[in-house]
Amino acid sequence: MTTTTTTTASSQGAADSAAKAAADSETAVAEDGTVDPLKDDKGAEPVGQDYIEEMRNDEGKVISFQCKLCECRFNDPNAKEMHMKGRRHRLQYKKKVNPDLVVDIKPSLRQRKLQEERLRRQLKDDSWKMHEDERWRKEMRMIEDEERIFWEQRRFEDEMDRCRYYGRGLGPMGPMMRPWGPPMMGPPGPMPMPRRPDSVDDRHVTAKHSMIYPKDEDLGQVQRMVTNTEKALKLVSDSLAEVTEPKPEAEKPDDDAKKTEEGKKEEQPQRLLKGVMRVGVLAKGLLLAGDLTVGLVVMCSEKPGRTLLARVAALLPKHLATVSPDDKYEVRASPQDAAVSVTNNSDPKVTVWVTLTSPVVRDGEASNASVKDPPDVLDRQKCLDALAALRHAKWFQARASGLQSCVMVIRILRDLCNRVPTWSTLNSWALELLVEKVLSTANQPLTPGDALRRVLEAVAGGILLPGSPGLLDPCEREPVDALAGLTDQAREDITASAQHALRLVAFRQIHKVLGMDPLPPPKFARNLLNRKRRRDGEAADHEGADGKKDKKDEATPAATGTAAAAPSAGSKSEAPAAKA
């Protein structure tokens, strides 16, 4: 009997120590930051007490507890209370007894990782969007600062020229500052020729340019539309790269070293869509008021076909909705133009033409030997025109954008081509080449009025007539005349129109050439510095009146007749002086 009691007591002590260790382990886990099964259930009431069975020994003493729901045993009453409040017991109670019991389900480790990845991706997208907006605002601020500095410098030069021109001195403006630079050794060189004030032609050309320049809301809509389309095309390229599998290639008898070096390159499949570039008036900065149709060119790794065009047109609306969920766009595929058109539904309506092309199209026979054309390949001429538009945009940015008054004159002449049917036959590329060639050959920078006059002089002189040297296209491999599309009659009509316009400019009627009303004269008072000379009769009358007034003041009332005869003699004697 003594042995049995000792064994029972020892087993009970071991069970107590095990329960205490289990409680300590639960407490330690609860204090940890990663796994805390009692964190959300500390204030919960114990449930399922009826399903905990008490285990007794032969003497009827409770030695342990057994949970029928969780299928576990413990021998500490405190552990019993903690178990009934624990998450595992409550989940089993909800599953097997009462489905209405509310138990907070903690996310698993995988769910937490997915949520963190989603938040990280969203934060990255927000940061990229914020960076793009900041870049756009920075560009707009730079443009505004350049315009402000330009007009301030223009105003300052006008004031300085006006002071020098009329010989009134500098007045309150103070002495003219010497330009920045190292101190000059020896006697100073000759002063540069002062810039003359703006002529009537300059004022009219500048006013017309401000009239045909697009509005800020139109520019903002075009920029937003183009940016969203470029982002959506990037996502389309990513989608096509994920779907497209690399084509199997025939093994070549190369060395093992070369195979290991080229192994990494062959692992990555080549993208179908390699990049997107802006072309046309959008890339050159020649937009006019009402120009709401712009172009983009997508470079492909192989010759584009109708299947690829249809896939791009099918994927583009979904990615446009991802990039700009607030705006709605209409996407249409145009296989005959080798392009996809994207149009917004809000005002002003902007249309973006996305043309597919590839450098392989221009390679000709050399590429046909190695690359087979797809059966549904797009129009070759449309693809070649898109490649030419890319070359034209790069050439314009390198040669014509930095030329003074070049962009302004091209805008004026583009408006002239839209208004006058005679000039409409001259294409925009030939016009840009002509203006750049004429202005780049000038010995000095030209004002807008002088630049327009110089271009009209070149056209009126017969640069477009049959038999002239023509305009060499700098963007073609072979010698190509950019004016080849003009007929002889069109060349003669444009030349005659330029001659008539040049006569109007010579007779101060440039407003008729520009299609606008004449501007009023400048507001600053020129009469104060450049008065007209009085006539001899007017001078005699004024001097006689002054002399008569003086004589009347000095003469007595009795000598009125004598005083009245004096002014006539005085006026005759003073007339030569006034004339001199």
C-alpha positions as CSV (number, residue, x, y, z in Angstrom):
1,M,0.0,0.0,0.0
2,T,2.8,2.3,0.8
3,T,4.4,1.6,-2.6
4,T,1.2,2.4,-4.5
5,T,0.8,5.7,-2.7
6,T,4.3,6.8,-3.4
7,T,4.0,5.9,-7.1
8,T,0.7,7.8,-7.3
9,A,2.2,10.9,-5.6
10,S,5.3,10.8,-7.9
11,S,3.1,10.5,-11.0
12,Q,0.9,13.4,-9.8
13,G,4.0,15.5,-9.2
14,A,5.4,14.8,-12.6
15,A,2.1,15.7,-14.1
16,D,2.0,19.0,-12.2
17,S,5.5,19.8,-13.3
18,A,4.6,19.0,-17.0
19,A,1.5,21.2,-16.7
20,K,3.5,24.0,-15.2
21,A,6.1,23.7,-18.0
22,A,3.3,23.8,-20.6
23,A,1.9,26.9,-19.0
24,D,5.3,28.5,-18.9
25,S,5.8,27.7,-22.6
26,E,2.4,29.2,-23.5
27,T,3.3,32.3,-21.5
28,A,6.7,32.6,-23.2
29,V,5.1,32.2,-26.6
30,A,2.5,34.8,-25.7
31,E,5.2,37.3,-24.7
32,D,6.9,36.9,-28.1
33,G,6.0,39.3,-30.8
34,T,5.6,36.8,-33.6
35,V,3.2,34.1,-32.3
36,D,0.7,34.9,-29.6
37,P,-2.3,32.6,-29.4
38,L,-3.8,34.3,-26.4
39,K,-3.3,37.9,-27.6
40,D,-6.8,38.4,-28.9
41,D,-8.6,36.1,-26.4
42,K,-7.4,37.3,-23.1
43,G,-10.7,39.0,-22.3
44,A,-12.7,36.1,-23.7
45,E,-14.8,33.9,-21.4
46,P,-14.0,30.2,-21.2
47,V,-16.2,28.0,-23.3
48,G,-16.8,24.2,-23.6
49,Q,-16.3,23.4,-19.9
50,D,-18.8,20.5,-20.3
51,Y,-16.4,18.8,-22.8
52,I,-13.5,18.7,-20.3
53,E,-13.6,15.4,-18.3
54,E,-11.9,15.0,-15.0
55,M,-9.7,12.0,-14.6
56,R,-9.7,10.5,-11.0
57,N,-7.5,7.9,-9.3
58,D,-8.7,4.9,-7.3
59,E,-9.2,7.2,-4.3
60,G,-11.5,9.5,-6.3
61,K,-9.0,12.4,-6.4
62,V,-8.8,14.5,-9.5
63,I,-5.4,13.9,-11.0
64,S,-5.8,15.3,-14.6
65,F,-8.2,16.8,-17.1
66,Q,-9.0,15.6,-20.7
67,C,-10.5,17.8,-23.4
68,K,-12.7,15.8,-25.7
69,L,-12.7,18.6,-28.3
70,C,-9.0,19.1,-28.6
71,E,-8.0,15.6,-27.6
72,C,-5.4,16.7,-25.1
73,R,-4.7,16.2,-21.4
74,F,-3.4,18.4,-18.6
75,N,-3.5,18.2,-14.8
76,D,-3.4,21.8,-13.6
77,P,-6.6,23.7,-12.9
78,N,-5.0,26.9,-14.0
79,A,-4.0,25.2,-17.3
80,K,-7.7,24.2,-17.6
81,E,-8.8,27.8,-17.4
82,M,-6.2,28.9,-19.9
83,H,-7.0,26.1,-22.2
84,M,-10.7,27.0,-22.3
85,K,-9.8,30.6,-23.2
86,G,-7.2,29.6,-25.7
87,R,-7.6,30.1,-29.5
88,R,-7.3,26.4,-30.4
89,H,-10.0,25.3,-28.0
90,R,-12.3,28.1,-29.1
91,L,-11.7,27.2,-32.8
92,Q,-12.5,23.5,-32.1
93,Y,-15.6,24.6,-30.1
94,K,-16.8,26.7,-33.0
95,K,-16.1,24.0,-35.5
96,K,-17.8,21.1,-33.6
97,V,-20.3,22.7,-31.2
98,N,-21.3,26.4,-31.9
99,P,-20.6,27.8,-35.4
100,D,-21.8,31.3,-34.2
101,L,-18.9,31.7,-31.8
102,V,-16.8,34.7,-32.9
103,V,-13.1,33.9,-33.0
104,D,-10.5,36.3,-34.6
105,I,-8.6,34.4,-37.2
106,K,-5.0,35.5,-37.5
107,P,-3.5,35.7,-41.0
108,S,-0.9,33.0,-41.8
109,L,2.7,33.8,-42.6
110,R,2.0,33.4,-46.3
111,Q,-0.9,35.8,-46.2
112,R,1.2,38.3,-44.3
113,K,3.9,38.1,-46.9
114,L,1.4,38.6,-49.7
115,Q,0.0,41.6,-48.0
116,E,3.4,43.1,-47.4
117,E,4.3,42.5,-51.0
118,R,1.1,44.2,-52.1
119,L,1.8,47.2,-49.9
120,R,5.3,47.4,-51.1
121,R,4.2,47.3,-54.8
122,Q,1.6,50.0,-54.1
123,L,4.2,52.1,-52.4
124,K,6.5,51.7,-55.4
125,D,3.8,52.7,-57.8
126,D,2.9,55.7,-55.8
127,S,6.5,56.7,-55.6
128,W,7.0,56.4,-59.3
129,K,3.8,58.3,-60.0
130,M,4.9,61.1,-57.7
131,H,8.3,61.1,-59.4
132,E,6.7,61.5,-62.8
133,D,4.4,64.3,-61.6
134,E,7.4,66.1,-60.1
135,R,9.4,65.7,-63.3
136,W,6.5,67.1,-65.3
137,R,6.1,70.1,-62.9
138,K,9.9,70.6,-63.1
139,E,9.8,70.7,-66.9
140,M,6.9,73.1,-66.8
141,R,8.7,75.4,-64.3
142,M,11.8,75.3,-66.5
143,I,9.8,76.3,-69.6
144,E,8.0,79.1,-67.6
145,D,11.4,80.3,-66.3
146,E,12.9,80.4,-69.7
147,E,10.0,82.3,-71.1
148,R,10.1,84.8,-68.2
149,I,13.8,85.3,-68.6
150,F,13.5,85.7,-72.3
151,W,10.8,88.4,-72.0
152,E,12.6,90.2,-69.2
153,Q,15.7,90.3,-71.2
154,R,13.7,91.4,-74.2
155,R,12.1,94.3,-72.2
156,F,15.5,95.3,-70.8
157,E,17.1,95.4,-74.3
158,D,14.1,97.4,-75.6
159,E,14.5,100.0,-72.9
160,M,18.3,100.2,-73.5
161,D,17.9,100.5,-77.3
162,R,15.2,103.1,-76.9
163,C,17.4,105.2,-74.7
164,R,20.4,104.9,-77.1
165,Y,18.2,105.4,-80.1
166,Y,16.6,108.6,-79.0
167,G,19.7,110.0,-77.3
168,R,18.0,110.6,-74.0
169,G,20.6,109.0,-71.8
170,L,20.1,106.2,-69.3
171,G,18.1,108.3,-66.8
172,P,17.2,106.5,-63.7
173,M,18.3,103.1,-65.1
174,G,21.9,103.7,-64.1
175,P,25.0,102.8,-66.1
176,M,25.1,99.8,-68.4
177,M,26.7,96.7,-66.8
178,R,29.7,95.1,-68.4
179,P,29.0,91.5,-69.4
180,W,30.3,88.7,-67.1
181,G,33.8,87.4,-67.8
182,P,37.4,87.7,-66.9
183,P,38.8,91.3,-66.6
184,M,40.1,92.6,-69.9
185,M,43.7,93.4,-70.3
186,G,44.6,96.5,-72.3
187,P,42.2,98.9,-73.9
188,P,38.6,97.8,-74.3
189,G,37.4,96.6,-77.8
190,P,34.7,98.2,-79.8
191,M,31.2,98.1,-78.4
192,P,28.8,95.7,-80.2
193,M,26.2,97.1,-82.4
194,P,23.1,97.9,-80.3
195,R,20.0,95.8,-81.1
196,R,17.4,97.9,-82.9
197,P,13.9,98.1,-81.5
198,D,11.3,95.5,-82.7
199,S,10.0,96.3,-86.1
200,V,6.4,96.2,-87.2
201,D,7.1,92.8,-88.8
202,D,8.5,91.4,-85.5
203,R,5.5,92.5,-83.6
204,H,3.0,91.1,-86.0
205,V,4.9,87.7,-86.3
206,T,5.1,87.4,-82.5
207,A,1.4,88.3,-82.1
208,K,0.4,85.7,-84.7
209,H,2.5,83.1,-83.0
210,S,0.8,83.7,-79.7
211,M,-2.6,83.3,-81.5
212,I,-1.8,80.0,-83.1
213,Y,0.0,78.6,-80.1
214,P,-2.1,75.8,-78.4
215,K,-3.9,76.5,-75.2
216,D,-2.6,75.3,-71.8
217,E,-5.5,72.9,-71.3
218,D,-5.0,71.3,-74.7
219,L,-1.3,70.9,-74.1
220,G,-2.0,69.3,-70.7
221,Q,-4.5,66.9,-72.1
222,V,-2.2,65.9,-74.9
223,Q,0.7,65.4,-72.5
224,R,-1.4,63.4,-70.1
225,M,-2.9,61.2,-72.9
226,V,0.6,60.5,-74.4
227,T,2.1,59.7,-71.0
228,N,-0.7,57.2,-70.1
229,T,-0.4,55.6,-73.5
230,E,3.3,55.1,-73.1
231,K,2.9,53.6,-69.7
232,A,0.2,51.2,-71.0
233,L,2.4,50.2,-73.9
234,K,5.1,49.3,-71.4
235,L,2.7,47.1,-69.5
236,V,1.6,45.5,-72.8
237,S,5.3,44.8,-73.6
238,D,5.7,43.1,-70.2
239,S,2.5,41.0,-70.8
240,L,3.7,39.8,-74.2
241,A,7.2,39.0,-72.8
242,E,5.6,36.8,-70.1
243,V,3.4,34.9,-72.6
244,T,5.9,34.6,-75.4
245,E,8.3,31.6,-75.1
246,P,11.8,31.7,-76.5
247,K,12.1,30.1,-79.9
248,P,14.3,27.0,-80.2
249,E,17.4,27.6,-82.1
250,A,19.6,25.2,-83.9
251,E,22.9,24.4,-82.1
252,K,26.0,25.6,-83.8
253,P,29.5,23.9,-83.5
254,D,30.9,26.6,-81.2
255,D,33.4,26.2,-78.5
256,D,32.3,25.4,-75.0
257,A,33.6,28.7,-73.7
258,K,31.4,30.6,-76.1
259,K,28.4,28.5,-75.1
260,T,28.8,29.3,-71.5
261,E,29.2,33.0,-72.2
262,E,26.1,33.2,-74.4
263,G,24.1,30.9,-72.1
264,K,22.8,33.8,-70.0
265,K,21.8,35.8,-73.0
266,E,19.8,32.9,-74.4
267,E,17.9,32.4,-71.1
268,Q,16.1,35.8,-71.4
269,P,13.5,35.8,-74.2
270,Q,13.6,38.7,-76.6
271,R,10.8,41.2,-76.2
272,L,8.3,41.6,-79.1
273,L,7.9,45.3,-78.2
274,K,11.3,46.9,-77.6
275,G,10.4,50.6,-77.1
276,V,8.1,53.5,-77.8
277,M,9.1,56.9,-79.2
278,R,7.3,60.1,-80.0
279,V,7.3,61.4,-83.6
280,G,5.8,64.2,-85.7
281,V,4.8,67.6,-84.3
282,L,4.7,66.1,-80.8
283,A,8.4,65.3,-80.7
284,K,9.4,68.4,-82.6
285,G,7.4,70.8,-80.4
286,L,5.4,72.2,-83.4
287,L,1.9,71.8,-82.1
288,L,-0.6,74.4,-83.3
289,A,-4.0,75.4,-81.8
290,G,-6.4,72.6,-82.6
291,D,-3.7,69.9,-83.2
292,L,-5.1,67.1,-81.1
293,T,-3.8,64.2,-83.2
294,V,-0.3,63.0,-82.3
295,G,1.8,59.9,-83.1
296,L,3.8,57.3,-81.3
297,V,6.0,54.6,-82.9
298,V,6.6,51.2,-81.3
299,M,9.7,49.4,-82.2
300,C,9.3,45.6,-82.6
301,S,12.0,42.9,-82.6
302,E,10.6,41.4,-85.8
303,K,8.4,42.4,-88.6
304,P,5.0,43.2,-87.1
305,G,1.9,41.4,-88.4
306,R,-1.8,41.6,-88.0
307,T,-1.8,39.1,-85.2
308,L,0.6,41.2,-83.1
309,L,-1.4,44.3,-83.9
310,A,-4.6,42.6,-82.7
311,R,-2.9,41.4,-79.5
312,V,-1.7,44.9,-78.8
313,A,-5.1,46.4,-79.4
314,A,-6.7,43.7,-77.2
315,L,-4.3,44.3,-74.2
316,L,-4.1,48.0,-74.4
317,P,-7.6,48.9,-72.9
318,K,-7.0,46.8,-69.8
319,H,-3.6,48.4,-69.1
320,L,-5.0,51.9,-69.9
321,A,-7.6,51.3,-67.2
322,T,-4.8,50.2,-64.8
323,V,-2.7,53.3,-65.5
324,S,-5.5,55.8,-65.5
325,P,-8.7,54.3,-63.9
326,D,-10.5,57.7,-63.9
327,D,-10.3,58.2,-67.7
328,K,-12.0,56.2,-70.4
329,Y,-10.4,55.4,-73.7
330,E,-11.5,54.0,-77.0
331,V,-9.0,51.7,-78.7
332,R,-9.3,50.7,-82.4
333,A,-7.0,48.6,-84.6
334,S,-6.3,49.9,-88.1
335,P,-4.4,47.1,-90.0
336,Q,-4.3,49.2,-93.2
337,D,-2.4,51.9,-91.4
338,A,-0.3,49.4,-89.3
339,A,-1.4,51.3,-86.2
340,V,-3.7,51.4,-83.2
341,S,-5.7,54.6,-82.4
342,V,-6.4,55.6,-78.8
343,T,-9.0,58.3,-78.2
344,N,-10.3,59.7,-74.9
345,N,-13.9,60.3,-74.2
346,S,-13.5,63.6,-72.4
347,D,-13.1,67.1,-74.0
348,P,-10.9,68.1,-75.6
349,K,-10.7,64.8,-77.5
350,V,-7.1,63.7,-78.2
351,T,-6.2,60.9,-80.6
352,V,-2.9,59.0,-80.4
353,W,-1.9,56.9,-83.3
354,V,0.5,54.0,-82.2
355,T,2.3,52.6,-85.3
356,L,4.1,49.3,-85.2
357,T,7.4,49.0,-87.1
358,S,10.8,47.3,-86.9
359,P,14.3,48.1,-88.1
360,V,14.2,44.7,-90.0
361,V,11.8,46.3,-92.5
362,R,14.4,48.7,-93.7
363,D,17.2,46.2,-94.1
364,G,15.8,44.9,-97.3
365,E,17.2,41.9,-99.0
366,A,19.9,41.2,-96.3
367,S,17.2,40.7,-93.7
368,N,14.9,38.6,-96.0
369,A,17.6,36.0,-96.2
370,S,17.7,35.3,-92.5
371,V,14.3,36.3,-91.2
372,K,11.1,35.0,-92.7
373,D,8.2,37.4,-93.0
374,P,5.1,36.4,-91.1
375,P,2.1,35.5,-93.3
376,D,0.1,38.4,-92.1
377,V,2.8,41.1,-92.2
378,L,1.7,44.7,-92.1
379,D,2.0,47.2,-94.9
380,R,5.8,47.7,-95.6
381,Q,5.4,51.3,-96.7
382,K,3.6,52.3,-93.5
383,C,6.4,50.7,-91.5
384,L,9.0,52.5,-93.5
385,D,7.2,55.8,-93.0
386,A,7.2,55.3,-89.3
387,L,11.0,54.7,-89.3
388,A,11.4,57.8,-91.4
389,A,9.4,59.8,-88.9
390,L,11.7,58.6,-86.1
391,R,14.8,59.8,-88.1
392,H,13.1,63.1,-88.9
393,A,12.3,63.8,-85.2
394,K,15.9,63.0,-84.2
395,W,17.3,65.3,-86.9
396,F,15.0,68.2,-86.0
397,Q,15.9,68.0,-82.3
398,A,19.6,68.1,-83.2
399,R,19.6,70.7,-85.9
400,A,16.5,73.0,-85.9
401,S,15.3,73.1,-82.2
402,G,18.2,75.3,-81.1
403,L,18.1,77.7,-84.1
404,Q,16.8,81.1,-83.2
405,S,13.3,81.9,-84.6
406,C,13.3,78.6,-86.5
407,V,10.4,76.9,-84.5
408,M,8.4,80.1,-84.6
409,V,8.7,80.6,-88.3
410,I,7.8,76.9,-89.0
411,R,4.7,77.3,-86.9
412,I,3.8,80.5,-88.9
413,L,4.3,78.7,-92.2
414,R,2.4,75.6,-91.1
415,D,-0.5,77.9,-90.3
416,L,-0.1,79.5,-93.8
417,C,-0.2,76.0,-95.4
418,N,-3.4,75.3,-93.5
419,R,-5.1,78.6,-94.6
420,V,-3.9,79.0,-98.2
421,P,-4.7,76.1,-100.6
422,T,-1.6,77.0,-102.7
423,W,0.8,76.1,-99.9
424,S,-1.1,73.0,-98.8
425,T,0.8,70.8,-101.3
426,L,4.1,71.5,-99.5
427,N,4.6,68.7,-97.0
428,S,5.8,69.4,-93.4
429,W,9.1,67.6,-93.8
430,A,10.1,69.7,-96.8
431,L,9.0,72.9,-95.0
432,E,11.2,72.1,-92.0
433,L,14.2,71.3,-94.2
434,L,13.7,74.6,-96.1
435,V,13.4,76.8,-93.1
436,E,16.4,75.2,-91.3
437,K,18.6,75.5,-94.5
438,V,17.6,79.2,-95.0
439,L,18.1,80.3,-91.4
440,S,21.3,78.3,-90.7
441,T,23.0,80.0,-93.6
442,A,22.5,83.5,-92.2
443,N,25.5,85.1,-90.7
444,Q,23.8,86.2,-87.5
445,P,20.7,85.4,-85.5
446,L,17.5,86.8,-87.0
447,T,14.5,88.2,-85.4
448,P,11.1,86.5,-86.2
449,G,10.2,89.2,-88.8
450,D,13.6,89.0,-90.6
451,A,13.6,85.2,-90.5
452,L,10.1,85.0,-92.1
453,R,11.2,87.6,-94.7
454,R,14.4,85.6,-95.5
455,V,12.4,82.4,-96.0
456,L,9.9,84.2,-98.3
457,E,12.9,85.6,-100.3
458,A,14.4,82.2,-100.8
459,V,11.1,80.7,-102.0
460,A,10.4,83.8,-104.2
461,G,13.9,83.5,-105.7
462,G,13.0,80.1,-107.2
463,I,14.4,77.5,-104.8
464,L,11.4,75.4,-105.5
465,L,11.2,75.9,-109.3
466,P,11.9,73.0,-111.6
467,G,15.6,72.8,-112.4
468,S,16.7,74.0,-109.0
469,P,19.1,72.0,-106.9
470,G,16.2,71.0,-104.6
471,L,16.5,69.9,-100.9
472,L,18.6,66.9,-100.1
473,D,17.0,64.7,-97.4
474,P,19.7,64.2,-94.7
475,C,17.8,61.2,-93.2
476,E,18.1,58.8,-96.2
477,R,21.0,56.6,-97.2
478,E,20.6,57.4,-100.9
479,P,20.4,61.0,-102.3
480,V,16.7,61.8,-102.2
481,D,15.0,65.2,-103.0
482,A,12.5,66.1,-100.3
483,L,10.6,68.2,-102.9
484,A,10.2,65.3,-105.3
485,G,6.4,65.0,-104.5
486,L,5.7,68.5,-105.8
487,T,4.4,68.9,-109.4
488,D,5.8,71.7,-111.7
489,Q,2.5,73.6,-111.4
490,A,2.5,73.4,-107.6
491,R,6.1,74.7,-107.5
492,E,5.3,77.7,-109.8
493,D,2.1,78.5,-107.7
494,I,4.0,78.5,-104.4
495,T,6.8,80.7,-105.9
496,A,4.2,83.2,-107.2
497,S,2.4,83.2,-103.9
498,A,5.8,83.9,-102.1
499,Q,6.6,86.7,-104.4
500,H,3.2,88.4,-103.7
501,A,3.6,87.9,-100.0
502,L,7.1,89.4,-100.2
503,R,5.6,92.5,-101.9
504,L,3.0,92.8,-99.1
505,V,5.8,92.6,-96.5
506,A,7.8,95.2,-98.3
507,F,4.9,97.6,-98.2
508,R,4.2,97.1,-94.5
509,Q,1.2,94.9,-95.0
510,I,2.5,91.7,-93.3
511,H,-0.8,91.3,-91.5
512,K,-2.4,90.3,-94.8
513,V,0.2,87.6,-95.2
514,L,-0.4,86.3,-91.7
515,G,-4.2,86.5,-91.9
516,M,-4.7,88.9,-89.0
517,D,-5.8,92.5,-88.2
518,P,-3.1,95.2,-88.2
519,L,-1.7,95.9,-84.7
520,P,-2.1,99.4,-83.2
521,P,1.1,101.4,-82.9
522,P,3.2,101.0,-79.7
523,K,2.0,102.8,-76.6
524,F,5.2,104.5,-75.6
525,A,5.1,108.2,-76.6
526,R,7.5,108.8,-79.5
527,N,6.2,112.4,-80.1
528,L,8.1,113.6,-77.0
529,L,11.4,112.7,-78.6
530,N,10.7,113.0,-82.3
531,R,8.4,116.0,-82.8
532,K,7.4,117.2,-86.2
533,R,8.8,120.5,-87.4
534,R,6.3,123.4,-87.5
535,R,5.3,125.0,-90.7
536,D,6.3,128.7,-91.4
537,G,2.8,130.0,-91.2
538,E,2.1,128.2,-87.9
539,A,5.3,129.6,-86.4
540,A,4.4,133.1,-87.5
541,D,0.9,132.9,-86.1
542,H,2.1,131.6,-82.8
543,E,4.9,134.2,-82.5
544,G,2.5,137.0,-83.5
545,A,-0.1,135.9,-80.9
546,D,2.6,135.9,-78.2
547,G,3.9,139.3,-79.3
548,K,0.3,140.8,-79.4
549,K,-0.3,139.5,-75.9
550,D,2.9,141.1,-74.6
551,K,2.2,144.4,-76.3
552,K,-1.3,144.5,-74.9
553,D,0.1,144.0,-71.5
554,E,2.7,146.8,-71.8
555,A,0.7,149.4,-73.8
556,T,-1.7,152.0,-72.3
557,P,-5.3,152.1,-73.3
558,A,-4.8,155.4,-75.2
559,A,-2.1,153.8,-77.6
560,T,-4.2,150.8,-78.8
561,G,-3.8,151.5,-82.5
562,T,0.0,151.9,-82.3
563,A,0.3,148.7,-80.3
564,A,-1.8,146.8,-82.7
565,A,0.5,147.7,-85.6
566,A,3.6,146.5,-83.8
567,P,2.9,142.8,-83.9
568,S,2.8,142.5,-87.6
569,A,6.3,143.9,-87.9
570,G,7.5,141.8,-85.0
571,S,6.0,138.7,-86.6
572,K,7.7,139.3,-90.0
573,S,11.1,139.8,-88.3
574,E,10.8,136.7,-86.2
575,A,9.6,134.4,-89.0
576,P,13.1,133.8,-90.4
577,A,14.3,132.9,-86.9
578,A,11.5,130.4,-86.5
579,K,12.2,129.0,-89.9
580,A,15.9,128.7,-89.1
